[in-house]
């Protein structure tokens, strides 16, 4: 069994997502095992858990679930192959899948696709409540939620074409981009600010997580 994700709620309980479709809840030395519905077609790797509106939302290849039991489906009623998720504000979660982005309203529990470039989403970070950056197998992208506008930053600099492994935003609004083979890239105002590789002290240019 592999642990694919870890998070906690406001009460201090730990939630560990596993590779066998379970979420282990740990609090005060006690463990509660939550088994999610099995899907014979895709894996149940529990990649993310987020809390909103008094509910827990879990995300895996078998799709998002509410409170471990209620599946979230789009209008086609097909499972959403969730790879990563981001809590944008108190009622909106952005989900990255193997082909696209979705927006989930945690109050209404309704989900809708976003108008982004079709690609496998590997990571998401927020710049503010209206603007996100997302990594993919073909590089870095930016998406304006209000304007429903997708901007392909992978076409602006060769350093941003590399597969993105992880993203984060710091207090200075610098986007830190960890890549699969080209080290770490710092981006500010959609321009490469710095590039860190083994030449600058990294152990390896291939970032794993």
Secondary structure by P-SEA (a helix, b strand, c coil): cccccccccccbbbbbbcccbbbbbbcccbbbbbbcccccccccccccccccccbbbbbccccccccccbbbbccccccccccccccccccbbbbbcccbbbbbcccccbbbbcccccccccccccccccbbbbbcccbbbbbbcccccccccccccccccccccccccccccbbbbbcccccbbbbcccccccccccccccccccccc
